[in-house]
């Protein structure tokens, strides 16, 4: 399967209190983790329960969705 327009982010080097590459502020906080790269169609079940969020291109808070897309 080829996933077009996929973006990849290096998360292993992020540290609590780190500087955001987009805004330049010390705004990164780490509170819990979530499995990355599974094959289960879980949607936002676990990301919502852990309150895991990110800001999209417009600055809107979103929950990562664990869904396989074609």
Secondary structure, 3 states (H helix, E strand, C coil): CCCCCCCCCCCCCCCCCCCCCCCCCCCCCCCCCCCCCCCCCCECHHHHHCCCCEECCCCCEECCCECCCC
